[in-house]
Amino acid sequence: MELRVRNLAACVGLLALVAACDAPKDGAGDSAAPAAGDPANNPNTFRADIDPNHAYAGQWASAVAHCGDEKKVWTIETRRMAIRPDMRFCAFDNIYISANADGRPTTWSAGAKCLAEGHESHDFLFFRVKDNLREMRVTFNDSNSVELVRCPMRM
């Protein structure tokens, strides 16, 4: 019986120590802790191995808050993409690269065969990735543009 009491006391002590680790240290006990910040600005939430030659590839959404909802995520690979909101799937025929004055790719364009709702279309896409590699504008057929943000890495 005494052994159980000691084990219970040790467990309670350990739990108290763990709880204290998360306690605010500035004496502001009742105030909310500051937000960790927007994951779009945290370099640790993104893969360090983004290929600058295919910077458009990755998982994207219209807002970081939508990244957790698979139905709102665009998955873009080097030669194909799936747009969940529209249930559109595209395979790229040819990819053309435009670079800035430094020679770094900034805009990719691609002819694509797309399938949505059982109908095939032939589209031309532009992927314009900003310097931060976390924001991109996608344009379909020189008319419909969509602003996207790169989704944080999933663990």
C-alpha positions, -999 to +999 in steps of 0.1 A: +000+000+000+028+024+009+045+018-025+013+027-043+010+060-023+047+068-032+041+061-069+009+082-068+028+110-051+056+108-077+031+109-106+013+139-091+046+157-086+056+150-122+023+163-135+027+194-114+062+199-129+050+195-164+021+219-158+045+245-144+066+243-176+037+257-196+028+284-170+034+320-180+066+334-166+058+371-167+032+370-139+004+377-164-014+346-152-049+354-166-038+370-198-037+350-230-003+340-243+009+359-274+001+342-307+029+322-321+026+342-353+014+335-388+029+302-400+034+318-434+061+340-418+077+312-399+106+297-419+105+265-398+071+255-411+082+251-447+104+226-463+140+238-467+142+218-499+119+239-521+133+234-556+138+270-570+134+255-606+099+242-597+090+267-569+053+264-579+052+227-567+038+221-533+005+223-514-013+257-517-045+272-505-063+306-507-054+312-470-031+295-444-063+288-424-075+266-453-044+244-453-059+220-428-090+213-449-080+188-477-110+200-498-095+235-500-059+225-508-043+226-543-016+199-548+008+210-575+036+188-587+062+195-613+040+179-642+005+178-628-019+193-603-051+186-584-074+214-574-097+201-547-122+230-545-131+225-582-122+188-584-101+196-614-071+175-623-045+187-649-015+172-666+010+196-680+021+192-716+049+217-718+064+240-692+080+273-701+102+292-676+106+330-673+134+343-652+142+376-636+174+397-643+194+375-618+184+344-638+162+330-610+129+315-623+098+336-613+071+326-637+062+292-651+036+287-679+022+254-690-001+239-715-024+215-697-050+189-703-075+192-675-105+171-664-133+184-643-168+170-639-162+145-667-152+172-692-118+176-707-104+210-714-071+223-728-059+252-706-029+274-704-016+282-669+007+308-654+023+302-620+038+335-607+057+328-575+068+357-553+104+360-540+094+347-506+084+313-523+053+313-501+028+333-522+018+326-558-008+338-583-022+312-607-038+323-639-060+301-662-062+310-699-051+346-693-083+354-674-091+338-641-064+345-614-062+329-580-040+341-552-025+312-531-002+307-501+020+278-496+007+254-469+030+246-440+047+212-439+026+185-424+043+162-399 
